[in-house]
Amino acid sequence: MENQVTAEQLVADHHRVVYAFAFRLTGNQADAEDVAQQTFLTAHRSIDQLRQPDRPLPWLFSIARSCWLKSVRRKRPASAGAVELDVNEVPGPFPANSDVDQEQLQLALDQLA
């Protein structure tokens, strides 16, 4: 049985709801737009997997959640402009021959774990 729904219809009929769902997941507009866009792109590529053409929202929500989880798992490097660093506060090199009590150091490290 061939699906009667097109990707264009999905976007036209459900974009607002999918975007609102994505916004609740991400908490900000830019990421919600990315998740919604990726959701409909994935839906377009996988339209043949839509099993209930009369009820596409659960399928779209599942795709949106998957897209969001993938975006959360990706490590995003911080931009250099976002890092505040005062070079005058950077400590100098640690002396190689310092008198560090290895036992005290290990106890302190154990307390962190």
N, CA, C and O atoms as a printed pandas DataFrame, in Angstrom:
     atom_number atom_name residue_name chain_id  residue_number  x_coord  y_coord  z_coord
0              1         N          MET        A               1    0.835   -1.183    0.000
1              2        CA          MET        A               1    0.000    0.000    0.000
2              3         C          MET        A               1    0.878    1.244    0.000
3              4         O          MET        A               1    1.751    1.379    0.857
4              5         N          GLU        A               2    0.670    2.122   -0.913
5              6        CA          GLU        A               2    1.490    3.313   -1.071
6              7         C          GLU        A               2    0.942    4.454   -0.217
7              8         O          GLU        A               2   -0.271    4.636   -0.113
8              9         N          ASN        A               3    1.851    5.224    0.395
9             10        CA          ASN        A               3    1.439    6.358    1.220
10            11         C          ASN        A               3    0.846    7.456    0.352
11            12         O          ASN        A               3    1.347    7.750   -0.733
12            13         N          GLN        A               4   -0.212    8.047    0.839
13            14        CA          GLN        A               4   -0.864    9.139    0.142
14            15         C          GLN        A               4   -0.293   10.493    0.573
15            16         O          GLN        A               4   -0.562   11.505   -0.074
16            17         N          VAL        A               5    0.484   10.526    1.643
17            18        CA          VAL        A               5    1.006   11.765    2.213
18            19         C          VAL        A               5    2.346   12.102    1.560
19            20         O          VAL        A               5    3.179   11.224    1.332
20            21         N          THR        A               6    2.537   13.385    1.265
21            22        CA          THR        A               6    3.828   13.835    0.733
22            23         C          THR        A               6    4.579   14.596    1.820
23            24         O          THR        A               6    3.987   15.065    2.793
24            25         N          ALA        A               7    5.868   14.709    1.642
25            26        CA          ALA        A               7    6.680   15.462    2.585
26            27         C          ALA        A               7    6.227   16.923    2.644
27            28         O          ALA        A               7    6.236   17.535    3.712
28            29         N          GLU        A               8    5.838   17.472    1.512
29            30        CA          GLU        A               8    5.360   18.857    1.472
30            31         C          GLU        A               8    4.105   19.026    2.326
31            32         O          GLU        A               8    3.947   20.035    3.013
32            33         N          GLN        A               9    3.205   18.024    2.278
33            34        CA          GLN        A               9    1.998   18.073    3.100
34            35         C          GLN        A               9    2.347   17.997    4.583
35            36         O          GLN        A               9    1.746   18.687    5.406
36            37         N          LEU        A              10    3.315   17.160    4.914
37            38        CA          LEU        A              10    3.727   17.046    6.315
38            39         C          LEU        A              10    4.223   18.378    6.845
39            40         O          LEU        A              10    3.857   18.791    7.945
40            41         N          VAL        A              11    5.060   19.051    6.061
41            42        CA          VAL        A              11    5.582   20.351    6.481
42            43         C          VAL        A              11    4.447   21.354    6.619
43            44         O          VAL        A              11    4.346   22.051    7.629
44            45         N          ALA        A              12    3.600   21.427    5.611
45            46        CA          ALA        A              12    2.502   22.398    5.628
46            47         C          ALA        A              12    1.552   22.162    6.794
47            48         O          ALA        A              12    1.096   23.113    7.428
48            49         N          ASP        A              13    1.256   20.913    7.074
49            50        CA          ASP        A              13    0.264   20.595    8.093
50            51         C          ASP        A              13    0.822   20.542    9.514
51            52         O          ASP        A              13    0.081   20.770   10.470
52            53         N          HIS        A              14    2.122   20.245    9.672
53            54        CA          HIS        A              14    2.621   19.922   11.009
54            55         C          HIS        A              14    3.871   20.693   11.442
55            56         O          HIS        A              14    4.416   20.428   12.514
56            57         N          HIS        A              15    4.326   21.634   10.628
57            58        CA          HIS        A              15    5.556   22.340   10.986
58            59         C          HIS        A              15    5.445   23.046   12.329
59            60         O          HIS        A              15    6.360   22.957   13.148
60            61         N          ARG        A              16    4.356   23.736   12.563
61            62        CA          ARG        A              16    4.206   24.508   13.803
62            63         C          ARG        A              16    4.271   23.599   15.031
63            64         O          ARG        A              16    4.919   23.941   16.021
64            65         N          VAL        A              17    3.613   22.459   14.972
65            66        CA          VAL        A              17    3.581   21.542   16.113
66            67         C          VAL        A              17    4.948   20.879   16.323
67            68         O          VAL        A              17    5.398   20.728   17.458
68            69         N          VAL        A              18    5.597   20.491   15.240
69            70        CA          VAL        A              18    6.924   19.872   15.349
70            71         C          VAL        A              18    7.932   20.890   15.868
71            72         O          VAL        A              18    8.780   20.552   16.693
72            73         N          TYR        A              19    7.850   22.133   15.396
73            74        CA          TYR        A              19    8.749   23.168   15.899
74            75         C          TYR        A              19    8.525   23.392   17.398
75            76         O          TYR        A              19    9.492   23.512   18.149
76            77         N          ALA        A              20    7.272   23.450   17.841
77            78        CA          ALA        A              20    6.973   23.649   19.270
78            79         C          ALA        A              20    7.540   22.495   20.095
79            80         O          ALA        A              20    8.080   22.719   21.179
80            81         N          PHE        A              21    7.426   21.282   19.602
81            82        CA          PHE        A              21    7.990   20.116   20.280
82            83         C          PHE        A              21    9.512   20.241   20.346
83            84         O          PHE        A              21   10.111   19.994   21.393
84            85         N          ALA        A              22   10.133   20.623   19.238
85            86        CA          ALA        A              22   11.582   20.786   19.194
86            87         C          ALA        A              22   12.035   21.891   20.140
87            88         O          ALA        A              22   13.087   21.786   20.771
88            89         N          PHE        A              23   11.237   22.945   20.234
89            90        CA          PHE        A              23   11.591   24.045   21.144
90            91         C          PHE        A              23   11.550   23.565   22.599
91            92         O          PHE        A              23   12.402   23.945   23.402
92            93         N          ARG        A              24   10.572   22.742   22.933
93            94        CA          ARG        A              24   10.508   22.203   24.300
94            95         C          ARG        A              24   11.717   21.312   24.583
95            96         O          ARG        A              24   12.218   21.286   25.706
96            97         N          LEU        A              25   12.181   20.590   23.580
97            98        CA          LEU        A              25   13.348   19.728   23.767
98            99         C          LEU        A              25   14.632   20.534   23.919
99           100         O          LEU        A              25   15.448   20.258   24.799
100          101         N          THR        A              26   14.803   21.529   23.058
101          102        CA          THR        A              26   16.082   22.240   22.997
102          103         C          THR        A              26   16.158   23.448   23.921
103          104         O          THR        A              26   17.222   23.759   24.458
104          105         N          GLY        A              27   15.040   24.124   24.106
105          106        CA          GLY        A              27   15.035   25.300   24.973
106          107         C          GLY        A              27   15.447   26.584   24.290
107          108         O          GLY        A              27   15.497   27.630   24.937
108          109         N          ASN        A              28   15.745   26.539   23.004
109          110        CA          ASN        A              28   16.073   27.792   22.317
110          111         C          ASN        A              28   15.667   27.722   20.843
111          112         O          ASN        A              28   15.531   26.645   20.262
112          113         N          GLN        A              29   15.480   28.895   20.270
113          114        CA          GLN        A              29   14.925   29.010   18.924
114          115         C          GLN        A              29   15.836   28.419   17.855
115          116         O          GLN        A              29   15.378   27.662   16.999
116          117         N          ALA        A              30   17.112   28.755   17.899
117          118        CA          ALA        A              30   18.032   28.302   16.846
118          119         C          ALA        A              30   18.118   26.780   16.792
119          120         O          ALA        A              30   18.047   26.193   15.712
120          121         N          ASP        A              31   18.270   26.142   17.944
121          122        CA          ASP        A              31   18.367   24.685   17.964
122          123         C          ASP        A              31   17.033   24.043   17.586
123          124         O          ASP        A              31   17.010   23.000   16.933
124          125         N          ALA        A              32   15.922   24.662   17.995
125          126        CA          ALA        A              32   14.603   24.132   17.627
126          127         C          ALA        A              32   14.406   24.184   16.116
127          128         O          ALA        A              32   13.860   23.251   15.525
128          129         N          GLU        A              33   14.846   25.264   15.496
129          130        CA          GLU        A              33   14.748   25.364   14.041
130          131         C          GLU        A              33   15.582   24.277   13.371
131          132         O          GLU        A              33   15.144   23.664   12.397
132          133         N          ASP        A              34   16.787   24.038   13.893
133          134        CA          ASP        A              34   17.646   22.993   13.331
134          135         C          ASP        A              34   17.003   21.621   13.470
135          136         O          ASP        A              34   16.999   20.836   12.522
136          137         N          VAL        A              35   16.456   21.329   14.656
137          138        CA          VAL        A              35   15.835   20.020   14.885
138          139         C          VAL        A              35   14.605   19.851   13.994
139          140         O          VAL        A              35   14.408   18.786   13.408
140          141         N          ALA        A              36   13.778   20.891   13.889
141          142        CA          ALA        A              36   12.584   20.798   13.036
142          143         C          ALA        A              36   12.981   20.588   11.576
143          144         O          ALA        A              36   12.384   19.768   10.878
144          145         N          GLN        A              37   13.981   21.325   11.120
145          146        CA          GLN        A              37   14.430   21.173    9.740
146          147         C          GLN        A              37   14.967   19.763    9.492
147          148         O          GLN        A              37   14.654   19.143    8.476
148          149         N          GLN        A              38   15.763   19.272   10.410
149          150        CA          GLN        A              38   16.318   17.926   10.259
150          151         C          GLN        A              38   15.207   16.878   10.311
151          152         O          GLN        A              38   15.271   15.861    9.621
152          153         N          THR        A              39   14.187   17.135   11.135
153          154        CA          THR        A              39   13.053   16.217   11.231
154          155         C          THR        A              39   12.360   16.065    9.887
155          156         O          THR        A              39   12.104   14.949    9.436
156          157         N          PHE        A              40   12.056   17.193    9.249
157          158        CA          PHE        A              40   11.345   17.111    7.970
158          159         C          PHE        A              40   12.231   16.606    6.842
159          160         O          PHE        A              40   11.739   15.980    5.904
160          161         N          LEU        A              41   13.510   16.865    6.918
161          162        CA          LEU        A              41   14.440   16.309    5.932
162          163         C          LEU        A              41   14.476   14.780    6.054
163          164         O          LEU        A              41   14.424   14.065    5.053
164          165         N          THR        A              42   14.564   14.298    7.286
165          166        CA          THR        A              42   14.559   12.856    7.524
166          167         C          THR        A              42   13.221   12.248    7.106
167          168         O          THR        A              42   13.183   11.176    6.502
168          169         N          ALA        A              43   12.126   12.934    7.430
169          170        CA          ALA        A              43   10.801   12.442    7.036
170          171         C          ALA        A              43   10.685   12.353    5.516
171          172         O          ALA        A              43   10.127   11.393    4.984
172          173         N          HIS        A              44   11.208   13.345    4.832
173          174        CA          HIS        A              44   11.175   13.335    3.365
174          175         C          HIS        A              44   11.935   12.126    2.812
175          176         O          HIS        A              44   11.471   11.450    1.894
176          177         N          ARG        A              45   13.097   11.872    3.386
177          178        CA          ARG        A              45   13.921   10.754    2.916
178          179         C          ARG        A              45   13.303    9.403    3.258
179          180         O          ARG        A              45   13.550    8.406    2.579
180          181         N          SER        A              46   12.492    9.379    4.325
181          182        CA          SER        A              46   11.953    8.105    4.819
182          183         C          SER        A              46   10.441    8.039    4.739
183          184         O          SER        A              46    9.821    7.293    5.497
184          185         N          ILE        A              47    9.836    8.791    3.850
185          186        CA          ILE        A              47    8.374    8.869    3.772
186          187         C          ILE        A              47    7.740    7.491    3.595
187          188         O          ILE        A              47    6.605    7.269    4.017
188          189         N          ASP        A              48    8.467    6.570    2.976
189          190        CA          ASP        A              48    7.931    5.220    2.781
190          191         C          ASP        A              48    7.826    4.433    4.088
191          192         O          ASP        A              48    7.189    3.380    4.116
192          193         N          GLN        A              49    8.439    4.926    5.174
193          194        CA          GLN        A              49    8.356    4.260    6.469
194          195         C          GLN        A              49    7.166    4.734    7.308
195          196         O          GLN        A              49    6.925    4.204    8.392
196          197         N          LEU        A              50    6.442    5.702    6.827
197          198        CA          LEU        A              50    5.260    6.200    7.536
198          199         C          LEU        A              50    4.167    5.141    7.437
199          200         O          LEU        A              50    3.610    4.915    6.363
200          201         N          ARG        A              51    3.867    4.502    8.547
201          202        CA          ARG        A              51    2.921    3.378    8.552
202          203         C          ARG        A              51    1.468    3.825    8.689
203          204         O          ARG        A              51    0.564    3.136    8.217
204          205         N          GLN        A              52    1.238    4.964    9.326
205          206        CA          GLN        A              52   -0.128    5.452    9.518
206          207         C          GLN        A              52   -0.236    6.858    8.928
207          208         O          GLN        A              52   -0.101    7.844    9.653
208          209         N          PRO        A              53   -0.476    6.958    7.629
209          210        CA          PRO        A              53   -0.528    8.273    6.980
210          211         C          PRO        A              53   -1.576    9.211    7.571
211          212         O          PRO        A              53   -1.450   10.431    7.467
212          213         N          ASP        A              54   -2.606    8.646    8.188
213          214        CA          ASP        A              54   -3.630    9.485    8.792
214          215         C          ASP        A              54   -3.220    9.988   10.176
215          216         O          ASP        A              54   -3.902   10.840   10.746
216          217         N          ARG        A              55   -2.108    9.469   10.729
217          218        CA          ARG        A              55   -1.603    9.882   12.043
218          219         C          ARG        A              55   -0.087   10.052   11.989
219          220         O          ARG        A              55    0.635    9.246   12.576
220          221         N          PRO        A              56    0.413   11.076   11.301
221          222        CA          PRO        A              56    1.856   11.210   11.136
222          223         C          PRO        A              56    2.582   11.829   12.340
223          224         O          PRO        A              56    3.803   11.702   12.437
224          225         N          LEU        A              57    1.870   12.492   13.256
225          226        CA          LEU        A              57    2.558   13.199   14.347
226          227         C          LEU        A              57    3.398   12.294   15.244
227          228         O          LEU        A              57    4.534   12.661   15.547
228          229         N          PRO        A              58    2.917   11.147   15.683
229          230        CA          PRO        A              58    3.802   10.308   16.508
230          231         C          PRO        A              58    5.104    9.954   15.782
231          232         O          PRO        A              58    6.171    9.930   16.395
232          233         N          TRP        A              59    5.015    9.683   14.497
233          234        CA          TRP        A              59    6.201    9.377   13.688
234          235         C          TRP        A              59    7.126   10.590   13.611
235          236         O          TRP        A              59    8.340   10.463   13.775
236          237         N          LEU        A              60    6.551   11.761   13.363
237          238        CA          LEU        A              60    7.354   12.984   13.289
238          239         C          LEU        A              60    7.998   13.307   14.638
239          240         O          LEU        A              60    9.156   13.722   14.688
240          241         N          PHE        A              61    7.251   13.118   15.735
241          242        CA          PHE        A              61    7.815   13.365   17.067
242          243         C          PHE        A              61    8.966   12.411   17.359
243          244         O          PHE        A              61    9.959   12.798   17.976
244          245         N          SER        A              62    8.833   11.180   16.920
245          246        CA          SER        A              62    9.905   10.205   17.108
246          247         C          SER        A              62   11.157   10.622   16.340
247          248         O          SER        A              62   12.273   10.524   16.851
248          249         N          ILE        A              63   10.960   11.082   15.122
249          250        CA          ILE        A              63   12.092   11.554   14.317
250          251         C          ILE        A              63   12.722   12.784   14.980
251          252         O          ILE        A              63   13.945   12.885   15.069
252          253         N          ALA        A              64   11.890   13.711   15.441
253          254        CA          ALA        A              64   12.396   14.935   16.084
254          255         C          ALA        A              64   13.205   14.595   17.327
255          256         O          ALA        A              64   14.271   15.165   17.557
256          257         N          ARG        A              65   12.701   13.675   18.117
257          258        CA          ARG        A              65   13.421   13.288   19.340
258          259         C          ARG        A              65   14.767   12.668   18.982
259          260         O          ARG        A              65   15.774   12.954   19.628
260          261         N          SER        A              66   14.788   11.829   17.967
261          262        CA          SER        A              66   16.033   11.216   17.524
262          263         C          SER        A              66   17.020   12.272   17.026
263          264         O          SER        A              66   18.209   12.209   17.337
264          265         N          CYS        A              67   16.528   13.235   16.258
265          266        CA          CYS        A              67   17.391   14.317   15.761
266          267         C          CYS        A              67   17.961   15.128   16.919
267          268         O          CYS        A              67   19.134   15.501   16.915
268          269         N          TRP        A              68   17.115   15.394   17.907
269          270        CA          TRP        A              68   17.568   16.160   19.078
270          271         C          TRP        A              68   18.636   15.384   19.849
271          272         O          TRP        A              68   19.659   15.950   20.234
272          273         N          LEU        A              69   18.399   14.092   20.073
273          274        CA          LEU        A              69   19.383   13.289   20.802
274          275         C          LEU        A              69   20.716   13.252   20.067
275          276         O          LEU        A              69   21.772   13.328   20.695
276          277         N          LYS        A              70   20.679   13.135   18.750
277          278        CA          LYS        A              70   21.925   13.152   17.977
278          279         C          LYS        A              70   22.644   14.478   18.135
279          280         O          LYS        A              70   23.870   14.512   18.240
280          281         N          SER        A              71   21.892   15.574   18.152
281          282        CA          SER        A              71   22.530   16.886   18.289
282          283         C          SER        A              71   23.118   17.069   19.678
283          284         O          SER        A              71   24.132   17.751   19.831
284          285         N          VAL        A              72   22.505   16.477   20.688
285          286        CA          VAL        A              72   23.015   16.582   22.059
286          287         C          VAL        A              72   24.294   15.774   22.206
287          288         O          VAL        A              72   25.209   16.177   22.924
288          289         N          ARG        A              73   24.360   14.649   21.537
289          290        CA          ARG        A              73   25.537   13.775   21.639
290          291         C          ARG        A              73   26.765   14.357   20.951
291          292         O          ARG        A              73   27.899   14.086   21.345
292          293         N          ARG        A              74   26.524   15.157   19.925
293          294        CA          ARG        A              74   27.655   15.772   19.218
294          295         C          ARG        A              74   28.318   16.796   20.130
295          296         O          ARG        A              74   27.648   17.591   20.789
296          297         N          LYS        A              75   29.593   16.761   20.154
297          298        CA          LYS        A              75   30.355   17.744   20.921
298          299         C          LYS        A              75   30.536   18.981   20.063
299          300         O          LYS        A              75   31.071   18.918   18.956
300          301         N          ARG        A              76   30.084   20.098   20.586
301          302        CA          ARG        A              76   30.241   21.347   19.858
302          303         C          ARG        A              76   31.375   22.142   20.486
303          304         O          ARG        A              76   31.303   22.504   21.660
304          305         N          PRO        A              77   32.409   22.412   19.723
305          306        CA          PRO        A              77   33.510   23.189   20.294
306          307         C          PRO        A              77   33.065   24.624   20.566
307          308         O          PRO        A              77   32.281   25.205   19.815
308          309         N          ALA        A              78   33.578   25.170   21.642
309          310        CA          ALA        A              78   33.276   26.558   21.978
310          311         C          ALA        A              78   34.025   27.467   21.012
311          312         O          ALA        A              78   35.170   27.193   20.652
312          313         N          SER        A              79   33.389   28.526   20.604
313          314        CA          SER        A              79   34.066   29.461   19.720
314          315         C          SER        A              79   35.124   30.221   20.519
315          316         O          SER        A              79   34.968   30.440   21.721
316          317         N          ALA        A              80   36.177   30.613   19.855
317          318        CA          ALA        A              80   37.260   31.322   20.529
318          319         C          ALA        A              80   36.774   32.625   21.140
319          320         O          ALA        A              80   37.286   33.053   22.174
320          321         N          GLY        A              81   35.798   33.256   20.517
321          322        CA          GLY        A              81   35.252   34.498   21.043
322          323         C          GLY        A              81   34.464   34.312   22.324
323          324         O          GLY        A              81   34.275   35.265   23.081
324          325         N          ALA        A              82   33.996   33.081   22.580
325          326        CA          ALA        A              82   33.199   32.822   23.772
326          327         C          ALA        A              82   34.064   32.558   25.005
327          328         O          ALA        A              82   33.558   32.557   26.127
328          329         N          VAL        A              83   35.350   32.338   24.807
329          330        CA          VAL        A              83   36.250   32.041   25.914
330          331         C          VAL        A              83   36.897   33.327   26.400
331          332         O          VAL        A              83   37.548   34.051   25.647
332          333         N          GLU        A              84   36.690   33.585   27.696
333          334        CA          GLU        A              84   37.328   34.757   28.284
334          335         C          GLU        A              84   38.606   34.305   28.978
335          336         O          GLU        A              84   38.573   33.437   29.850
336          337         N          LEU        A              85   39.713   34.885   28.595
337          338        CA          LEU        A              85   40.996   34.487   29.144
338          339         C          LEU        A              85   41.857   35.722   29.336
339          340         O          LEU        A              85   42.083   36.497   28.406
340          341         N          ASP        A              86   42.323   35.885   30.544
341          342        CA          ASP        A              86   43.247   36.973   30.851
342          343         C          ASP        A              86   44.634   36.360   30.947
343          344         O          ASP        A              86   44.924   35.624   31.891
344          345         N          VAL        A              87   45.486   36.654   29.985
345          346        CA          VAL        A              87   46.807   36.029   29.947
346          347         C          VAL        A              87   47.656   36.400   31.150
347          348         O          VAL        A              87   48.628   35.709   31.458
348          349         N          ASN        A              88   47.304   37.479   31.834
349          350        CA          ASN        A              88   48.051   37.867   33.028
350          351         C          ASN        A              88   47.731   36.969   34.220
351          352         O          ASN        A              88   48.473   36.954   35.203
352          353         N          GLU        A              89   46.642   36.230   34.139
353          354        CA          GLU        A              89   46.261   35.337   35.227
354          355         C          GLU        A              89   46.685   33.892   34.983
355          356         O          GLU        A              89   46.473   33.042   35.848
356          357         N          VAL        A              90   47.270   33.594   33.843
357          358        CA          VAL        A              90   47.712   32.240   33.547
358          359         C          VAL        A              90   48.989   31.972   34.337
359          360         O          VAL        A              90   49.954   32.730   34.240
360          361         N          PRO        A              91   48.995   30.892   35.119
361          362        CA          PRO        A              91   50.205   30.614   35.913
362          363         C          PRO        A              91   51.362   30.203   35.021
363          364         O          PRO        A              91   51.181   29.723   33.902
364          365         N          GLY        A              92   52.535   30.405   35.546
365          366        CA          GLY        A              92   53.741   30.024   34.830
366          367         C          GLY        A              92   53.910   28.521   34.847
367          368         O          GLY        A              92   53.086   27.812   35.424
368          369         N          PRO        A              93   54.957   28.028   34.228
369          370        CA          PRO        A              93   55.186   26.584   34.196
370          371         C          PRO        A              93   55.426   26.037   35.601
371          372         O          PRO        A              93   56.016   26.702   36.452
372          373         N          PHE        A              94   54.957   24.819   35.823
373          374        CA          PHE        A              94   55.151   24.146   37.104
374          375         C          PHE        A              94   56.564   23.601   37.153
375          376         O          PHE        A              94   56.991   22.920   36.221
376          377         N          PRO        A              95   57.296   23.882   38.213
377          378        CA          PRO        A              95   58.690   23.405   38.277
378          379         C          PRO        A              95   58.752   21.878   38.258
379          380         O          PRO        A              95   57.999   21.209   38.966
380          381         N          ALA        A              96   59.639   21.347   37.457
381          382        CA          ALA        A              96   59.752   19.898   37.302
382          383         C          ALA        A              96   60.250   19.222   38.571
383          384         O          ALA        A              96   59.872   18.083   38.846
384          385         N          ASN        A              97   61.069   19.881   39.331
385          386        CA          ASN        A              97   61.656   19.286   40.530
386          387         C          ASN        A              97   60.976   19.807   41.794
387          388         O          ASN        A              97   61.660   20.103   42.774
388          389         N          SER        A              98   59.675   19.924   41.799
389          390        CA          SER        A              98   58.976   20.440   42.975
390          391         C          SER        A              98   58.845   19.349   44.023
391          392         O          SER        A              98   58.903   18.158   43.716
392          393         N          ASP        A              99   58.670   19.770   45.242
393          394        CA          ASP        A              99   58.529   18.841   46.356
394          395         C          ASP        A              99   57.054   18.539   46.590
395          396         O          ASP        A              99   56.427   19.102   47.487
396          397         N          VAL        A             100   56.515   17.649   45.776
397          398        CA          VAL        A             100   55.127   17.246   45.904
398          399         C          VAL        A             100   55.089   15.935   46.668
399          400         O          VAL        A             100   55.745   14.961   46.299
400          401         N          ASP        A             101   54.305   15.930   47.744
401          402        CA          ASP        A             101   54.125   14.707   48.519
402          403         C          ASP        A             101   53.171   13.810   47.734
403          404         O          ASP        A             101   51.973   14.084   47.665
404          405         N          GLN        A             102   53.696   12.751   47.147
405          406        CA          GLN        A             102   52.908   11.874   46.294
406          407         C          GLN        A             102   51.744   11.232   47.048
407          408         O          GLN        A             102   50.671   11.021   46.483
408          409         N          GLU        A             103   51.963   10.923   48.329
409          410        CA          GLU        A             103   50.892   10.317   49.119
410          411         C          GLU        A             103   49.756   11.313   49.347
411          412         O          GLU        A             103   48.587   10.948   49.226
412          413         N          GLN        A             104   50.079   12.550   49.670
413          414        CA          GLN        A             104   49.060   13.590   49.858
414          415         C          GLN        A             104   48.327   13.881   48.544
415          416         O          GLN        A             104   47.116   14.099   48.530
416          417         N          LEU        A             105   49.073   13.880   47.462
417          418        CA          LEU        A             105   48.463   14.099   46.153
418          419         C          LEU        A             105   47.468   12.989   45.832
419          420         O          LEU        A             105   46.368   13.263   45.354
420          421         N          GLN        A             106   47.845   11.738   46.091
421          422        CA          GLN        A             106   46.961   10.613   45.813
422          423         C          GLN        A             106   45.718   10.671   46.702
423          424         O          GLN        A             106   44.620   10.373   46.233
424          425         N          LEU        A             107   45.867   11.047   47.967
425          426        CA          LEU        A             107   44.716   11.171   48.864
426          427         C          LEU        A             107   43.746   12.252   48.361
427          428         O          LEU        A             107   42.529   12.071   48.394
428          429         N          ALA        A             108   44.298   13.361   47.902
429          430        CA          ALA        A             108   43.456   14.438   47.378
430          431         C          ALA        A             108   42.725   13.995   46.115
431          432         O          ALA        A             108   41.549   14.310   45.935
432          433         N          LEU        A             109   43.411   13.270   45.246
433          434        CA          LEU        A             109   42.771   12.774   44.028
434          435         C          LEU        A             109   41.688   11.754   44.351
435          436         O          LEU        A             109   40.642   11.727   43.703
436          437         N          ASP        A             110   41.938   10.918   45.349
437          438        CA          ASP        A             110   40.943    9.913   45.756
438          439         C          ASP        A             110   39.678   10.581   46.289
439          440         O          ASP        A             110   38.579   10.062   46.093
440          441         N          GLN        A             111   39.815   11.717   46.954
441          442        CA          GLN        A             111   38.651   12.425   47.486
442          443         C          GLN        A             111   37.809   13.034   46.386
443          444         O          GLN        A             111   36.607   13.231   46.567
444          445         N          LEU        A             112   38.423   13.340   45.237
445          446        CA          LEU        A             112   37.677   13.910   44.119
446          447         C          LEU        A             112   36.788   12.862   43.446
447          448         O          LEU        A             112   35.735   13.196   42.903
448          449         N          ALA        A             113   37.199   11.634   43.481
449          450        CA          ALA        A             113   36.456   10.576   42.779
450          451         C          ALA        A             113   35.213   10.127   43.495
451          452         O          ALA        A             113   34.505    9.245   43.009
